[in-house]
Amino acid sequence: MKVALSEFKTHCTKILREVESTGKSVEITKRGDIVAVLTPPIKVKKSKPENFLGKLRGSATNVGDIVSPLGNDDWNVCK
């Protein structure tokens, strides 16, 4: 479907709803030349958060106490 730019400005929300409902693109023209094409969005499947978090299960390791201060020997090594 082709729509003149002036008509698109006037009926923008109506045209957007039509693109959404029909799934068809609209060519916006200015003096007969296409200046833009309005297309419906591509529907992307969203993964469920529990599936994403489940993928990380078992990937972390416990390295011990990370809160206590270092001893003198460890401090000198980390310098």
JODACOR-V601115 format. One line per field, one symbol per residue. ss: DSSP state (H for helix, E for strand, L for the rest). A space follows every 10 residues. Layout:
ss: ???
This chain:
ss: LEEEHHHHHH LHHHHHHHHH HHLLLEEEEE LLEEEEEELL LLLLLLLLHH HHHHHLLLLL LLLLLLLLLL LHHHHHHHL
